[in-house]
Amino acid sequence: MAPSPYAIAAFQMEAVHEDLAAGFFKVFSDAGFGCNGYMTDRIYESRGSFFDTVSHPDVEVEFVHLEGRPAWDALADRVRAQDPKFLYFNTLQRDGIARWADQFDVPILGVVHNPYLFQKADDCRALGRAGKLDVFGLAPHVRRKLIECMPELEGRAHVHYPYVWMPEGRDKYSVDPDVLDIVIPGAVDFANRDFEGLLNYLSQENDTMARPVVFSILAGGPDRKKLEDIILDRNLERFFDMANLDPTSRRVPHSVYLERLYNCHAILPLLPVGRTDYVESKVTTGVMAGIGIGRPIITTEMVGKAYEFTPILVPDDRPFDLSQADISAPTLADRRDESLAIRQRALAHNDRIIRKVLASHAL
């Protein structure tokens, strides 16, 4: 049976992760399933719409107000009127959202970003046991952790690679610019990125780098002001290019973020030593965005193994030390080609798996 014009209702109820939905939207669109996406308006208020830049045919994204029970009930009424064949939740790991999802008698696809939160959520586990839910981890190690946390998900836990970050034909790349633009992705949070190590390195050993570099900061975050103050205090302004924040939200709008991301030359995830959760149970935007835009990724061997790519290596105990990294033009070109090839294989995998899951529900 041919799908209805909008056979899918998709949701992002929390003000995070909306960019990671683009890969699912691409498969839905390619498979001929129209999709209505409902996302909290807090996303739009803080960053604008990612989907103004990365869009797909027959996928409509709307930002809705979701404060208070009447707002949630009104959205449920809209979904019933749409009469979708299945639901997609871009984040499904909390009881309130699982209870809301369970009122609809259709199959559910959900992304679990943190398996431990899913494991602690009684209603999420109940959905899993009921057989109406297929879950996705965003890397092989996340899927493994999901099954470890809830063995009943075996056979219904899958990997989806969120590598859709730019429109077709938007890419351009130079391996030998005068100054290498290296993006440190994600919010400025000293607990999640080793900014202290990088700042100390630049203060003491900046002349050991093989070529001129600038580190682009494309986000706000709890430690953005702290980072700015240290940069000024240590006279390190020449090493950093800080994207302007929206004066109200104190975030970098998606339009600015994506334009800057598309023009960078490499990605530095800057994961702190000892943060093994990023290779055991969750993913880092550094890798997702890096492969998504086909860029070399400068990181440790451990991260490369977990995400199945070849990084430009830095020491395990000094993930900021570019004096130890081969950032020559030939190596950048080689890693760039590998990222593009990985992205193509990943997108083919996503298409195959999601179509298989939908077929298992007779869709």
Contacts in CASP RR format, 6 or more apart in sequence:
PFRMAT RR
TARGET T0000
AUTHOR 0000-0000-0000
METHOD contacts of the structure
MODEL  1
MAPSPYAIAAFQMEAVHEDLAAGFFKVFSDAGFGCNGYMTDRIYESRGSF
FDTVSHPDVEVEFVHLEGRPAWDALADRVRAQDPKFLYFNTLQRDGIARW
ADQFDVPILGVVHNPYLFQKADDCRALGRAGKLDVFGLAPHVRRKLIECM
PELEGRAHVHYPYVWMPEGRDKYSVDPDVLDIVIPGAVDFANRDFEGLLN
YLSQENDTMARPVVFSILAGGPDRKKLEDIILDRNLERFFDMANLDPTSR
RVPHSVYLERLYNCHAILPLLPVGRTDYVESKVTTGVMAGIGIGRPIITT
EMVGKAYEFTPILVPDDRPFDLSQADISAPTLADRRDESLAIRQRALAHN
DRIIRKVLASHAL
3 32 0 8 1.000
3 33 0 8 1.000
3 34 0 8 1.000
3 85 0 8 1.000
3 363 0 8 1.000
4 34 0 8 1.000
4 83 0 8 1.000
4 84 0 8 1.000
4 85 0 8 1.000
5 34 0 8 1.000
5 58 0 8 1.000
6 34 0 8 1.000
6 35 0 8 1.000
6 36 0 8 1.000
6 58 0 8 1.000
6 60 0 8 1.000
6 82 0 8 1.000
6 84 0 8 1.000
7 33 0 8 1.000
7 34 0 8 1.000
7 35 0 8 1.000
7 84 0 8 1.000
7 85 0 8 1.000
7 86 0 8 1.000
7 363 0 8 1.000
8 28 0 8 1.000
8 33 0 8 1.000
8 34 0 8 1.000
8 35 0 8 1.000
8 36 0 8 1.000
8 84 0 8 1.000
8 85 0 8 1.000
8 86 0 8 1.000
8 87 0 8 1.000
8 88 0 8 1.000
9 35 0 8 1.000
9 36 0 8 1.000
9 37 0 8 1.000
9 38 0 8 1.000
9 79 0 8 1.000
9 82 0 8 1.000
9 84 0 8 1.000
9 87 0 8 1.000
9 88 0 8 1.000
10 21 0 8 1.000
10 24 0 8 1.000
10 25 0 8 1.000
10 28 0 8 1.000
10 35 0 8 1.000
10 36 0 8 1.000
10 37 0 8 1.000
10 38 0 8 1.000
10 87 0 8 1.000
10 88 0 8 1.000
10 89 0 8 1.000
10 90 0 8 1.000
11 37 0 8 1.000
11 38 0 8 1.000
11 39 0 8 1.000
11 87 0 8 1.000
11 88 0 8 1.000
11 89 0 8 1.000
11 90 0 8 1.000
11 97 0 8 1.000
12 18 0 8 1.000
12 21 0 8 1.000
12 37 0 8 1.000
12 38 0 8 1.000
12 39 0 8 1.000
12 40 0 8 1.000
12 43 0 8 1.000
12 89 0 8 1.000
12 90 0 8 1.000
12 91 0 8 1.000
13 39 0 8 1.000
13 40 0 8 1.000
13 66 0 8 1.000
13 89 0 8 1.000
13 91 0 8 1.000
13 97 0 8 1.000
14 40 0 8 1.000
14 91 0 8 1.000
15 40 0 8 1.000
15 42 0 8 1.000
15 43 0 8 1.000
15 46 0 8 1.000
16 91 0 8 1.000
17 90 0 8 1.000
17 91 0 8 1.000
17 111 0 8 1.000
17 113 0 8 1.000
18 39 0 8 1.000
18 43 0 8 1.000
18 50 0 8 1.000
18 90 0 8 1.000
19 50 0 8 1.000
19 54 0 8 1.000
19 162 0 8 1.000
19 165 0 8 1.000
19 254 0 8 1.000
20 90 0 8 1.000
20 111 0 8 1.000
20 138 0 8 1.000
20 162 0 8 1.000
20 288 0 8 1.000
21 88 0 8 1.000
21 90 0 8 1.000
22 50 0 8 1.000
22 51 0 8 1.000
22 54 0 8 1.000
22 56 0 8 1.000
22 162 0 8 1.000
22 164 0 8 1.000
22 165 0 8 1.000
23 160 0 8 1.000
23 162 0 8 1.000
23 163 0 8 1.000
23 164 0 8 1.000
23 347 0 8 1.000
23 350 0 8 1.000
24 88 0 8 1.000
24 90 0 8 1.000
24 109 0 8 1.000
24 111 0 8 1.000
24 160 0 8 1.000
24 350 0 8 1.000
24 354 0 8 1.000
25 35 0 8 1.000
25 51 0 8 1.000
25 56 0 8 1.000
25 59 0 8 1.000
25 164 0 8 1.000
26 56 0 8 1.000
26 164 0 8 1.000
26 347 0 8 1.000
26 350 0 8 1.000
27 350 0 8 1.000
27 351 0 8 1.000
27 354 0 8 1.000
27 355 0 8 1.000
28 34 0 8 1.000
28 35 0 8 1.000
28 56 0 8 1.000
28 59 0 8 1.000
28 88 0 8 1.000
28 354 0 8 1.000
29 35 0 8 1.000
29 56 0 8 1.000
29 57 0 8 1.000
29 58 0 8 1.000
29 59 0 8 1.000
30 56 0 8 1.000
30 351 0 8 1.000
31 351 0 8 1.000
31 354 0 8 1.000
31 355 0 8 1.000
31 358 0 8 1.000
32 58 0 8 1.000
33 58 0 8 1.000
33 85 0 8 1.000
33 358 0 8 1.000
33 363 0 8 1.000
34 58 0 8 1.000
34 59 0 8 1.000
35 58 0 8 1.000
35 59 0 8 1.000
35 60 0 8 1.000
35 88 0 8 1.000
36 60 0 8 1.000
36 62 0 8 1.000
36 82 0 8 1.000
36 84 0 8 1.000
37 59 0 8 1.000
37 60 0 8 1.000
37 61 0 8 1.000
37 62 0 8 1.000
38 62 0 8 1.000
38 64 0 8 1.000
38 75 0 8 1.000
38 78 0 8 1.000
38 79 0 8 1.000
39 61 0 8 1.000
39 62 0 8 1.000
39 63 0 8 1.000
39 64 0 8 1.000
40 63 0 8 1.000
40 64 0 8 1.000
40 65 0 8 1.000
40 66 0 8 1.000
41 63 0 8 1.000
41 64 0 8 1.000
41 65 0 8 1.000
41 66 0 8 1.000
43 49 0 8 1.000
43 63 0 8 1.000
44 63 0 8 1.000
45 249 0 8 1.000
46 246 0 8 1.000
46 249 0 8 1.000
46 251 0 8 1.000
47 246 0 8 1.000
47 249 0 8 1.000
47 251 0 8 1.000
47 252 0 8 1.000
47 253 0 8 1.000
47 254 0 8 1.000
47 257 0 8 1.000
48 253 0 8 1.000
48 254 0 8 1.000
48 255 0 8 1.000
49 61 0 8 1.000
49 63 0 8 1.000
49 254 0 8 1.000
50 254 0 8 1.000
50 258 0 8 1.000
51 59 0 8 1.000
51 61 0 8 1.000
52 254 0 8 1.000
52 255 0 8 1.000
53 166 0 8 1.000
53 167 0 8 1.000
53 254 0 8 1.000
53 255 0 8 1.000
53 258 0 8 1.000
54 164 0 8 1.000
54 165 0 8 1.000
54 166 0 8 1.000
54 167 0 8 1.000
54 258 0 8 1.000
55 167 0 8 1.000
64 71 0 8 1.000
64 75 0 8 1.000
65 71 0 8 1.000
66 72 0 8 1.000
66 75 0 8 1.000
72 100 0 8 1.000
76 100 0 8 1.000
76 103 0 8 1.000
76 104 0 8 1.000
79 87 0 8 1.000
79 104 0 8 1.000
80 104 0 8 1.000
84 104 0 8 1.000
84 106 0 8 1.000
85 106 0 8 1.000
85 107 0 8 1.000
85 363 0 8 1.000
86 106 0 8 1.000
86 107 0 8 1.000
86 108 0 8 1.000
86 109 0 8 1.000
86 358 0 8 1.000
86 361 0 8 1.000
86 363 0 8 1.000
87 101 0 8 1.000
87 104 0 8 1.000
87 106 0 8 1.000
87 107 0 8 1.000
87 108 0 8 1.000
87 109 0 8 1.000
88 108 0 8 1.000
88 109 0 8 1.000
88 110 0 8 1.000
89 97 0 8 1.000
89 101 0 8 1.000
89 108 0 8 1.000
89 109 0 8 1.000
89 110 0 8 1.000
89 111 0 8 1.000
90 110 0 8 1.000
90 111 0 8 1.000
91 97 0 8 1.000
91 110 0 8 1.000
91 111 0 8 1.000
91 113 0 8 1.000
92 98 0 8 1.000
92 101 0 8 1.000
92 108 0 8 1.000
92 110 0 8 1.000
92 111 0 8 1.000
92 112 0 8 1.000
92 118 0 8 1.000
92 124 0 8 1.000
92 127 0 8 1.000
92 133 0 8 1.000
92 135 0 8 1.000
93 112 0 8 1.000
93 113 0 8 1.000
93 114 0 8 1.000
93 117 0 8 1.000
93 118 0 8 1.000
93 121 0 8 1.000
93 124 0 8 1.000
94 117 0 8 1.000
94 121 0 8 1.000
94 124 0 8 1.000
95 121 0 8 1.000
95 122 0 8 1.000
95 123 0 8 1.000
95 124 0 8 1.000
96 123 0 8 1.000
98 121 0 8 1.000
98 123 0 8 1.000
98 124 0 8 1.000
98 126 0 8 1.000
98 127 0 8 1.000
99 123 0 8 1.000
101 108 0 8 1.000
101 127 0 8 1.000
102 123 0 8 1.000
102 126 0 8 1.000
102 127 0 8 1.000
102 130 0 8 1.000
106 132 0 8 1.000
107 132 0 8 1.000
107 133 0 8 1.000
107 134 0 8 1.000
107 361 0 8 1.000
107 363 0 8 1.000
108 127 0 8 1.000
108 132 0 8 1.000
108 133 0 8 1.000
108 134 0 8 1.000
109 133 0 8 1.000
109 134 0 8 1.000
109 135 0 8 1.000
109 136 0 8 1.000
109 354 0 8 1.000
109 357 0 8 1.000
110 133 0 8 1.000
110 134 0 8 1.000
110 135 0 8 1.000
110 136 0 8 1.000
111 135 0 8 1.000
111 136 0 8 1.000
111 137 0 8 1.000
111 138 0 8 1.000
111 160 0 8 1.000
112 118 0 8 1.000
112 135 0 8 1.000
112 136 0 8 1.000
112 137 0 8 1.000
112 142 0 8 1.000
112 146 0 8 1.000
113 137 0 8 1.000
113 138 0 8 1.000
113 142 0 8 1.000
113 282 0 8 1.000
113 283 0 8 1.000
114 281 0 8 1.000
114 282 0 8 1.000
115 142 0 8 1.000
115 145 0 8 1.000
115 146 0 8 1.000
115 148 0 8 1.000
115 149 0 8 1.000
115 150 0 8 1.000
115 281 0 8 1.000
116 149 0 8 1.000
116 281 0 8 1.000
118 124 0 8 1.000
118 125 0 8 1.000
118 135 0 8 1.000
118 146 0 8 1.000
118 149 0 8 1.000
118 150 0 8 1.000
119 125 0 8 1.000
119 149 0 8 1.000
119 150 0 8 1.000
125 150 0 8 1.000
127 133 0 8 1.000
128 135 0 8 1.000
128 150 0 8 1.000
128 152 0 8 1.000
128 153 0 8 1.000
128 156 0 8 1.000
129 152 0 8 1.000
131 156 0 8 1.000
133 156 0 8 1.000
134 156 0 8 1.000
134 157 0 8 1.000
134 158 0 8 1.000
134 357 0 8 1.000
134 360 0 8 1.000
135 146 0 8 1.000
135 153 0 8 1.000
135 156 0 8 1.000
135 157 0 8 1.000
135 158 0 8 1.000
136 143 0 8 1.000
136 157 0 8 1.000
136 158 0 8 1.000
136 159 0 8 1.000
136 160 0 8 1.000
137 143 0 8 1.000
137 146 0 8 1.000
137 157 0 8 1.000
137 158 0 8 1.000
137 159 0 8 1.000
137 160 0 8 1.000
138 159 0 8 1.000
138 160 0 8 1.000
138 161 0 8 1.000
138 162 0 8 1.000
138 283 0 8 1.000
138 288 0 8 1.000
139 159 0 8 1.000
139 161 0 8 1.000
139 283 0 8 1.000
139 287 0 8 1.000
139 306 0 8 1.000
139 307 0 8 1.000
140 159 0 8 1.000
140 308 0 8 1.000
141 279 0 8 1.000
141 280 0 8 1.000
141 281 0 8 1.000
141 306 0 8 1.000
142 159 0 8 1.000
142 281 0 8 1.000
142 282 0 8 1.000
142 283 0 8 1.000
143 157 0 8 1.000
143 158 0 8 1.000
143 159 0 8 1.000
145 280 0 8 1.000
145 281 0 8 1.000
146 153 0 8 1.000
146 157 0 8 1.000
147 153 0 8 1.000
147 154 0 8 1.000
147 157 0 8 1.000
158 353 0 8 1.000
158 357 0 8 1.000
159 349 0 8 1.000
159 353 0 8 1.000
160 350 0 8 1.000
160 353 0 8 1.000
160 354 0 8 1.000
161 291 0 8 1.000
161 346 0 8 1.000
161 347 0 8 1.000
161 349 0 8 1.000
161 350 0 8 1.000
162 283 0 8 1.000
162 288 0 8 1.000
163 288 0 8 1.000
163 291 0 8 1.000
163 292 0 8 1.000
163 342 0 8 1.000
163 343 0 8 1.000
163 346 0 8 1.000
163 347 0 8 1.000
164 292 0 8 1.000
164 347 0 8 1.000
165 258 0 8 1.000
165 261 0 8 1.000
165 288 0 8 1.000
165 289 0 8 1.000
165 290 0 8 1.000
165 292 0 8 1.000
165 293 0 8 1.000
166 258 0 8 1.000
166 262 0 8 1.000
166 292 0 8 1.000
166 293 0 8 1.000
170 262 0 8 1.000
171 262 0 8 1.000
171 293 0 8 1.000
171 294 0 8 1.000
172 262 0 8 1.000
172 263 0 8 1.000
173 265 0 8 1.000
173 294 0 8 1.000
173 295 0 8 1.000
173 336 0 8 1.000
174 265 0 8 1.000
175 265 0 8 1.000
175 329 0 8 1.000
175 330 0 8 1.000
175 332 0 8 1.000
175 333 0 8 1.000
175 336 0 8 1.000
176 329 0 8 1.000
176 332 0 8 1.000
177 265 0 8 1.000
178 212 0 8 1.000
179 212 0 8 1.000
179 213 0 8 1.000
179 214 0 8 1.000
180 211 0 8 1.000
180 212 0 8 1.000
180 213 0 8 1.000
180 214 0 8 1.000
180 265 0 8 1.000
180 266 0 8 1.000
180 327 0 8 1.000
181 213 0 8 1.000
181 214 0 8 1.000
181 216 0 8 1.000
181 241 0 8 1.000
181 263 0 8 1.000
181 264 0 8 1.000
181 265 0 8 1.000
181 266 0 8 1.000
182 213 0 8 1.000
182 214 0 8 1.000
182 215 0 8 1.000
182 216 0 8 1.000
182 264 0 8 1.000
182 265 0 8 1.000
182 266 0 8 1.000
182 267 0 8 1.000
182 268 0 8 1.000
182 298 0 8 1.000
183 215 0 8 1.000
183 216 0 8 1.000
183 218 0 8 1.000
183 260 0 8 1.000
183 261 0 8 1.000
183 264 0 8 1.000
183 266 0 8 1.000
183 267 0 8 1.000
183 268 0 8 1.000
183 289 0 8 1.000
184 193 0 8 1.000
184 195 0 8 1.000
184 198 0 8 1.000
184 215 0 8 1.000
184 216 0 8 1.000
184 217 0 8 1.000
184 268 0 8 1.000
184 269 0 8 1.000
184 270 0 8 1.000
185 218 0 8 1.000
185 219 0 8 1.000
185 261 0 8 1.000
185 267 0 8 1.000
185 269 0 8 1.000
185 285 0 8 1.000
185 286 0 8 1.000
185 289 0 8 1.000
185 290 0 8 1.000
186 192 0 8 1.000
186 193 0 8 1.000
186 218 0 8 1.000
186 219 0 8 1.000
186 285 0 8 1.000
186 286 0 8 1.000
187 219 0 8 1.000
187 220 0 8 1.000
187 221 0 8 1.000
187 222 0 8 1.000
188 195 0 8 1.000
188 217 0 8 1.000
188 219 0 8 1.000
188 220 0 8 1.000
188 221 0 8 1.000
188 222 0 8 1.000
188 223 0 8 1.000
188 224 0 8 1.000
188 226 0 8 1.000
188 227 0 8 1.000
189 221 0 8 1.000
189 222 0 8 1.000
189 223 0 8 1.000
190 196 0 8 1.000
190 223 0 8 1.000
190 226 0 8 1.000
190 227 0 8 1.000
191 272 0 8 1.000
192 271 0 8 1.000
192 272 0 8 1.000
192 275 0 8 1.000
193 269 0 8 1.000
193 270 0 8 1.000
193 271 0 8 1.000
193 272 0 8 1.000
194 270 0 8 1.000
194 271 0 8 1.000
194 272 0 8 1.000
194 273 0 8 1.000
194 319 0 8 1.000
194 320 0 8 1.000
195 223 0 8 1.000
195 227 0 8 1.000
195 270 0 8 1.000
197 318 0 8 1.000
197 320 0 8 1.000
198 215 0 8 1.000
198 270 0 8 1.000
198 320 0 8 1.000
199 227 0 8 1.000
199 230 0 8 1.000
199 231 0 8 1.000
199 234 0 8 1.000
199 236 0 8 1.000
201 318 0 8 1.000
201 320 0 8 1.000
201 321 0 8 1.000
202 234 0 8 1.000
202 236 0 8 1.000
202 239 0 8 1.000
203 234 0 8 1.000
203 236 0 8 1.000
205 321 0 8 1.000
205 323 0 8 1.000
206 239 0 8 1.000
208 322 0 8 1.000
208 323 0 8 1.000
209 322 0 8 1.000
209 323 0 8 1.000
209 327 0 8 1.000
210 322 0 8 1.000
210 323 0 8 1.000
210 325 0 8 1.000
210 326 0 8 1.000
210 327 0 8 1.000
210 328 0 8 1.000
211 327 0 8 1.000
213 239 0 8 1.000
213 322 0 8 1.000
213 327 0 8 1.000
214 238 0 8 1.000
214 239 0 8 1.000
214 240 0 8 1.000
214 241 0 8 1.000
215 239 0 8 1.000
215 240 0 8 1.000
215 241 0 8 1.000
215 268 0 8 1.000
216 240 0 8 1.000
216 241 0 8 1.000
216 242 0 8 1.000
216 243 0 8 1.000
216 260 0 8 1.000
216 264 0 8 1.000
217 224 0 8 1.000
217 227 0 8 1.000
217 240 0 8 1.000
217 241 0 8 1.000
217 242 0 8 1.000
217 243 0 8 1.000
218 243 0 8 1.000
218 252 0 8 1.000
218 256 0 8 1.000
218 257 0 8 1.000
218 260 0 8 1.000
218 261 0 8 1.000
219 243 0 8 1.000
219 251 0 8 1.000
219 252 0 8 1.000
219 257 0 8 1.000
220 245 0 8 1.000
220 250 0 8 1.000
220 251 0 8 1.000
220 252 0 8 1.000
221 250 0 8 1.000
224 245 0 8 1.000
224 250 0 8 1.000
228 242 0 8 1.000
230 236 0 8 1.000
231 237 0 8 1.000
231 239 0 8 1.000
231 240 0 8 1.000
243 252 0 8 1.000
243 256 0 8 1.000
243 257 0 8 1.000
243 260 0 8 1.000
244 252 0 8 1.000
244 256 0 8 1.000
245 251 0 8 1.000
245 252 0 8 1.000
246 252 0 8 1.000
246 253 0 8 1.000
261 289 0 8 1.000
261 293 0 8 1.000
262 293 0 8 1.000
264 293 0 8 1.000
264 295 0 8 1.000
265 295 0 8 1.000
265 296 0 8 1.000
265 332 0 8 1.000
266 295 0 8 1.000
266 296 0 8 1.000
266 297 0 8 1.000
266 298 0 8 1.000
266 312 0 8 1.000
266 327 0 8 1.000
266 332 0 8 1.000
267 286 0 8 1.000
267 287 0 8 1.000
267 289 0 8 1.000
267 290 0 8 1.000
267 295 0 8 1.000
267 296 0 8 1.000
267 297 0 8 1.000
267 298 0 8 1.000
268 297 0 8 1.000
268 298 0 8 1.000
268 299 0 8 1.000
268 320 0 8 1.000
269 278 0 8 1.000
269 284 0 8 1.000
269 285 0 8 1.000
269 286 0 8 1.000
269 287 0 8 1.000
269 297 0 8 1.000
269 298 0 8 1.000
269 299 0 8 1.000
269 303 0 8 1.000
269 319 0 8 1.000
270 319 0 8 1.000
270 320 0 8 1.000
271 278 0 8 1.000
271 284 0 8 1.000
271 299 0 8 1.000
271 300 0 8 1.000
271 303 0 8 1.000
271 319 0 8 1.000
272 319 0 8 1.000
273 316 0 8 1.000
273 317 0 8 1.000
273 319 0 8 1.000
278 284 0 8 1.000
278 303 0 8 1.000
278 306 0 8 1.000
279 302 0 8 1.000
279 303 0 8 1.000
279 305 0 8 1.000
279 306 0 8 1.000
279 307 0 8 1.000
280 306 0 8 1.000
283 307 0 8 1.000
284 303 0 8 1.000
286 297 0 8 1.000
287 297 0 8 1.000
287 299 0 8 1.000
287 303 0 8 1.000
287 304 0 8 1.000
287 307 0 8 1.000
287 309 0 8 1.000
290 297 0 8 1.000
290 339 0 8 1.000
291 297 0 8 1.000
291 307 0 8 1.000
291 309 0 8 1.000
291 339 0 8 1.000
291 342 0 8 1.000
291 343 0 8 1.000
291 346 0 8 1.000
292 339 0 8 1.000
292 343 0 8 1.000
294 336 0 8 1.000
294 339 0 8 1.000
294 340 0 8 1.000
294 343 0 8 1.000
295 336 0 8 1.000
295 339 0 8 1.000
296 311 0 8 1.000
296 312 0 8 1.000
296 331 0 8 1.000
296 332 0 8 1.000
296 335 0 8 1.000
296 336 0 8 1.000
296 339 0 8 1.000
297 303 0 8 1.000
297 304 0 8 1.000
297 309 0 8 1.000
297 311 0 8 1.000
297 312 0 8 1.000
297 335 0 8 1.000
297 339 0 8 1.000
298 311 0 8 1.000
298 312 0 8 1.000
298 314 0 8 1.000
298 322 0 8 1.000
298 325 0 8 1.000
298 327 0 8 1.000
299 311 0 8 1.000
299 312 0 8 1.000
299 313 0 8 1.000
299 314 0 8 1.000
299 319 0 8 1.000
300 311 0 8 1.000
300 313 0 8 1.000
300 314 0 8 1.000
300 315 0 8 1.000
300 316 0 8 1.000
300 319 0 8 1.000
301 311 0 8 1.000
301 313 0 8 1.000
301 316 0 8 1.000
302 316 0 8 1.000
303 311 0 8 1.000
304 310 0 8 1.000
304 311 0 8 1.000
308 342 0 8 1.000
309 338 0 8 1.000
309 339 0 8 1.000
309 342 0 8 1.000
310 335 0 8 1.000
310 338 0 8 1.000
311 335 0 8 1.000
312 325 0 8 1.000
312 326 0 8 1.000
312 327 0 8 1.000
312 331 0 8 1.000
312 332 0 8 1.000
312 335 0 8 1.000
313 324 0 8 1.000
313 325 0 8 1.000
313 326 0 8 1.000
314 320 0 8 1.000
314 321 0 8 1.000
314 322 0 8 1.000
314 324 0 8 1.000
314 325 0 8 1.000
315 321 0 8 1.000
315 324 0 8 1.000
318 324 0 8 1.000
END
